[in-house]
Amino acid sequence: MIKKVIIAAAGRGTRFLPVVKAYPKELVPILSKPNIQYLIEEAIGAGITDIAIVIRSGETRIEDYFSLDKNLEKYLIETQKISYLDSLKQILTKAHLTFIQQPPNLPYGTGSPLLAAKKFIGADDFAYFYGDDFILEPTPGQLLSKMITKLDQYQASSVMAVQEVSRDEISHYGSVKYLDNSQYPDQMIEICEKLPSNEAPSTSVNIGRFVCKNEILKNINIKKLSRDGELWFTDALTKLASEGIVLTQKTENETWMTTGDPLRWLKANIVVALQNPEFKTELKNFLKTV
């Protein structure tokens, strides 16, 4: 049973400069909530309430956001606007948040947050989220719940969420190579990073959601960096796939959107706003005029 989740939030977010000079990219909002809050609500929706957020060394503003502000609450009570904090207060009552500063001596890459969180993870199995990836779903946590069920059902070593993209887009992402004639559903053997579209083994791409048995940690080694000098979690996952069972879980009525650059972040805002009854009609009318 997965009881812990680690959220990677230690990147610089340079594509969002200059605004992220003032605060981390994970606090850039999608509508009225920061991206990282949606991720935490996703974990809670799947029944995971022990949550570690791995932040950059010296960073305090994400922790500040998830802390009580008595002066603000007093003002909102007096002005009858306290309901604006409802979604945030629900997180603070339902989840236990741990903030872990990633040591500056660890290499850049998606593997390092897990090394920073090793003490938090201990001997437990865990879920791992990339902080840039946003999942739009009818019920928060439903994709993650399906992944956890699949991990248990097939006694897999890991389950990775994937989404199908067009063949034209696949060169921008890591594509999944599947094992032919496997006795397990959607068993992967490799993640092939950013191959030309005619060489990509599939159009399934990693969308930054993983559930893992603890054994994967042995494959994250700072002495084995990738060719670009970075420490990639997907390299550890590919190695695990050569040793055990790594499955994928495709999105169904969930939609993955990356928010790692301004254009895709803007698209995510528009999609979320169009699903909000308060903004839908006016936004649609506005978009017709531009």
C-alpha positions as CSV (number, residue, x, y, z in Angstrom):
1,M,0.0,0.0,0.0
2,I,1.3,3.4,-1.0
3,K,1.2,5.8,1.9
4,K,3.8,8.4,0.9
5,V,4.4,10.7,-2.0
6,I,7.4,12.9,-2.9
7,I,6.9,16.0,-5.1
8,A,9.9,17.3,-6.9
9,A,9.9,21.1,-6.6
10,A,13.6,22.0,-6.5
11,G,14.1,23.3,-10.1
12,R,15.0,26.8,-11.0
13,G,12.2,27.3,-13.5
14,T,14.4,29.4,-15.8
15,R,11.8,29.5,-18.5
16,F,9.6,31.6,-16.2
17,L,12.2,34.2,-15.5
18,P,12.0,37.0,-14.5
19,V,8.9,36.3,-12.4
20,V,10.5,33.2,-10.6
21,K,13.2,35.4,-9.3
22,A,10.6,36.4,-6.7
23,Y,9.0,33.1,-6.0
24,P,9.3,29.4,-7.1
25,K,7.6,28.3,-10.3
26,E,5.5,25.8,-8.4
27,L,3.7,28.7,-6.9
28,V,2.8,30.2,-10.3
29,P,-1.0,29.8,-10.3
30,I,-3.4,27.8,-12.4
31,L,-6.5,30.0,-12.0
32,S,-6.6,30.8,-8.3
33,K,-4.4,28.0,-6.9
34,P,-0.7,27.3,-7.4
35,N,0.2,24.3,-9.5
36,I,1.7,22.5,-6.5
37,Q,-1.6,22.7,-4.6
38,Y,-3.4,20.7,-7.3
39,L,-0.7,18.0,-6.9
40,I,-1.3,17.8,-3.2
41,E,-5.0,17.6,-3.7
42,E,-4.4,14.7,-6.2
43,A,-2.4,12.8,-3.6
44,I,-5.1,13.3,-0.9
45,G,-7.7,12.2,-3.4
46,A,-5.9,8.9,-3.7
47,G,-5.7,8.5,0.0
48,I,-2.1,9.6,0.5
49,T,-1.6,12.1,3.2
50,D,2.1,11.8,4.1
51,I,3.6,14.2,1.6
52,A,7.1,15.4,1.1
53,I,7.9,18.4,-1.0
54,V,11.6,18.6,-2.1
55,I,12.6,22.2,-2.5
56,R,15.7,24.1,-3.6
57,S,18.3,24.7,-0.9
58,G,17.5,27.9,0.9
59,E,13.9,28.1,-0.4
60,T,11.2,28.9,2.1
61,R,8.3,30.4,0.2
62,I,6.5,27.1,-0.7
63,E,6.5,26.2,3.0
64,D,5.3,29.8,3.8
65,Y,2.4,29.3,1.4
66,F,1.3,26.1,3.2
67,S,1.5,27.7,6.7
68,L,-1.3,29.5,8.6
69,D,-1.4,33.3,8.5
70,K,-3.4,34.4,11.5
71,N,-3.4,38.1,10.4
72,L,-4.8,37.2,7.0
73,E,-7.4,34.9,8.5
74,K,-8.5,37.6,10.9
75,Y,-8.9,40.1,8.0
76,L,-10.8,37.5,5.9
77,I,-13.2,36.7,8.8
78,E,-13.8,40.5,9.4
79,T,-14.6,41.0,5.7
80,Q,-16.6,37.8,5.3
81,K,-14.1,36.3,2.8
82,I,-12.7,33.4,4.8
83,S,-14.1,30.9,2.3
84,Y,-11.4,32.0,-0.1
85,L,-9.0,29.9,2.0
86,D,-11.2,26.8,2.2
87,S,-9.2,24.7,-0.3
88,L,-5.9,25.5,1.4
89,K,-7.3,24.8,4.9
90,Q,-8.6,21.4,3.8
91,I,-5.1,20.5,2.9
92,L,-3.7,21.6,6.2
93,T,-6.3,19.5,8.1
94,K,-6.0,16.4,5.9
95,A,-2.3,16.1,5.0
96,H,1.0,16.0,6.9
97,L,3.5,18.1,4.8
98,T,7.3,17.6,5.1
99,F,9.6,20.1,3.4
100,I,13.0,18.8,2.4
101,Q,15.8,21.0,1.1
102,Q,17.7,19.4,-1.7
103,P,21.5,19.6,-1.0
104,P,23.2,21.8,-3.6
105,N,25.9,19.2,-4.1
106,L,23.4,16.8,-5.7
107,P,23.4,16.8,-9.5
108,Y,20.7,18.4,-11.6
109,G,17.9,16.0,-12.7
110,T,14.8,14.2,-11.6
111,G,16.6,11.5,-9.7
112,S,18.1,13.9,-7.1
113,P,14.8,14.8,-5.2
114,L,14.5,11.1,-4.3
115,L,18.0,11.0,-2.9
116,A,17.2,14.1,-0.9
117,A,14.0,12.4,0.4
118,K,15.6,9.0,1.3
119,K,15.2,9.5,5.0
120,F,11.5,10.4,4.6
121,I,11.0,7.4,2.3
122,G,12.7,4.9,4.6
123,A,11.9,1.3,3.7
124,D,8.4,2.2,2.3
125,D,7.0,2.1,-1.2
126,F,6.1,5.5,-2.5
127,A,4.5,7.7,-5.2
128,Y,6.6,10.3,-7.1
129,F,5.4,13.4,-8.8
130,Y,7.2,15.8,-11.1
131,G,6.2,19.3,-10.0
132,D,5.7,20.6,-13.6
133,D,3.1,18.1,-14.6
134,F,-0.6,18.9,-14.1
135,I,-3.3,16.2,-14.4
136,L,-6.9,17.4,-15.1
137,E,-9.3,14.8,-14.0
138,P,-13.0,14.6,-13.0
139,T,-12.0,13.4,-9.5
140,P,-8.6,14.4,-8.0
141,G,-6.5,11.3,-7.5
142,Q,-8.4,8.9,-9.7
143,L,-5.4,8.2,-12.1
144,L,-3.1,7.7,-9.1
145,S,-5.6,5.4,-7.5
146,K,-5.7,3.2,-10.7
147,M,-1.9,3.1,-10.7
148,I,-1.7,2.0,-7.1
149,T,-4.3,-0.7,-7.8
150,K,-2.3,-1.9,-10.8
151,L,0.9,-2.1,-8.8
152,D,-0.8,-4.3,-6.2
153,Q,-2.8,-6.4,-8.6
154,Y,0.3,-7.5,-10.6
155,Q,2.9,-7.2,-7.9
156,A,4.8,-4.9,-10.2
157,S,8.0,-3.1,-9.3
158,S,6.6,0.2,-10.6
159,V,3.7,1.7,-12.5
160,M,4.3,4.9,-14.6
161,A,1.4,7.0,-16.0
162,V,1.5,7.7,-19.7
163,Q,-0.5,9.6,-22.3
164,E,-0.7,9.2,-26.0
165,V,0.5,12.1,-28.2
166,S,0.7,12.6,-31.9
167,R,3.6,11.2,-33.9
168,D,4.6,14.8,-34.7
169,E,4.9,15.6,-31.0
170,I,6.7,12.5,-29.8
171,S,10.2,13.9,-30.5
172,H,9.8,16.4,-27.7
173,Y,9.3,13.7,-25.1
174,G,10.5,10.3,-23.8
175,S,8.7,7.5,-25.6
176,V,7.9,4.1,-24.0
177,K,9.2,0.9,-25.5
178,Y,6.9,-1.9,-24.7
179,L,7.7,-5.6,-24.2
180,D,6.1,-7.7,-27.0
181,N,3.9,-10.6,-26.0
182,S,4.1,-9.9,-22.3
183,Q,1.8,-11.7,-19.9
184,Y,1.3,-8.4,-18.1
185,P,-0.7,-5.4,-19.5
186,D,1.4,-2.5,-20.9
187,Q,4.8,-3.8,-19.7
188,M,7.5,-1.4,-20.6
189,I,11.2,-2.2,-21.1
190,E,12.7,1.3,-21.8
191,I,12.1,5.0,-21.9
192,C,13.7,6.4,-25.0
193,E,14.4,10.1,-24.7
194,K,13.5,12.5,-27.5
195,L,14.0,10.3,-30.5
196,P,13.1,11.5,-34.0
197,S,9.4,10.7,-34.6
198,N,10.2,7.9,-37.1
199,E,12.4,6.2,-34.5
200,A,10.3,6.5,-31.4
201,P,9.1,3.0,-30.3
202,S,5.6,4.3,-29.4
203,T,3.6,7.5,-28.9
204,S,3.2,6.9,-25.2
205,V,4.9,9.5,-23.1
206,N,5.9,9.7,-19.5
207,I,3.6,12.3,-17.7
208,G,5.4,12.7,-14.4
209,R,3.5,10.3,-12.2
210,F,5.0,7.1,-10.7
211,V,4.3,4.6,-8.0
212,C,7.3,2.5,-7.0
213,K,8.4,-0.3,-4.8
214,N,11.3,0.8,-2.6
215,E,13.8,-1.3,-4.5
216,I,14.1,1.4,-7.2
217,L,16.1,3.6,-4.9
218,K,19.1,1.3,-5.4
219,N,19.2,2.3,-9.1
220,I,19.6,6.0,-8.4
221,N,23.4,6.5,-8.3
222,I,25.1,9.8,-8.6
223,K,28.2,8.0,-10.0
224,K,26.1,7.0,-13.0
225,L,25.0,10.3,-14.5
226,S,23.5,10.5,-18.0
227,R,25.5,11.7,-21.0
228,D,24.4,15.3,-20.3
229,G,25.7,15.1,-16.8
230,E,22.3,14.9,-15.2
231,L,20.7,12.3,-12.9
232,W,17.5,11.1,-14.5
233,F,14.8,9.1,-12.6
234,T,13.7,7.5,-15.9
235,D,17.2,5.9,-16.2
236,A,16.6,4.2,-12.9
237,L,13.1,3.1,-14.1
238,T,14.5,1.7,-17.3
239,K,17.1,-0.3,-15.3
240,L,14.3,-1.5,-13.0
241,A,12.4,-2.7,-16.0
242,S,15.3,-5.0,-17.0
243,E,15.2,-6.6,-13.5
244,G,11.5,-6.7,-12.7
245,I,8.0,-5.8,-13.9
246,V,7.4,-2.1,-14.8
247,L,3.9,-1.4,-16.1
248,T,2.3,1.7,-17.5
249,Q,-1.1,3.2,-16.9
250,K,-2.6,5.1,-19.8
251,T,-4.8,8.2,-19.2
252,E,-8.5,7.6,-19.9
253,N,-10.8,10.5,-19.0
254,E,-7.8,12.3,-17.4
255,T,-5.7,14.8,-19.3
256,W,-2.1,15.6,-18.8
257,M,-0.8,19.1,-19.3
258,T,2.8,20.2,-18.6
259,T,3.1,23.6,-17.0
260,G,6.9,23.9,-17.3
261,D,7.0,26.8,-19.8
262,P,4.8,29.9,-20.2
263,L,2.8,28.8,-23.3
264,R,1.8,25.4,-21.9
265,W,1.1,27.0,-18.5
266,L,-1.2,29.5,-20.3
267,K,-3.0,26.6,-22.1
268,A,-3.5,24.8,-18.7
269,N,-5.1,28.0,-17.3
270,I,-7.5,28.3,-20.2
271,V,-8.6,24.7,-20.0
272,V,-9.2,24.8,-16.3
273,A,-11.1,28.1,-16.6
274,L,-13.3,26.7,-19.4
275,Q,-14.4,24.0,-16.9
276,N,-15.3,26.5,-14.3
277,P,-19.0,27.6,-14.5
278,E,-18.0,31.1,-13.1
279,F,-15.7,31.9,-16.0
280,K,-16.7,29.5,-18.9
281,T,-19.1,31.7,-20.8
282,E,-17.3,35.0,-20.5
283,L,-13.9,33.4,-21.4
284,K,-15.4,31.6,-24.5
285,N,-16.9,34.9,-25.7
286,F,-13.6,36.7,-25.1
287,L,-11.6,34.0,-27.0
288,K,-13.8,34.5,-30.0
289,T,-12.7,38.1,-30.2
290,V,-9.0,37.6,-30.2
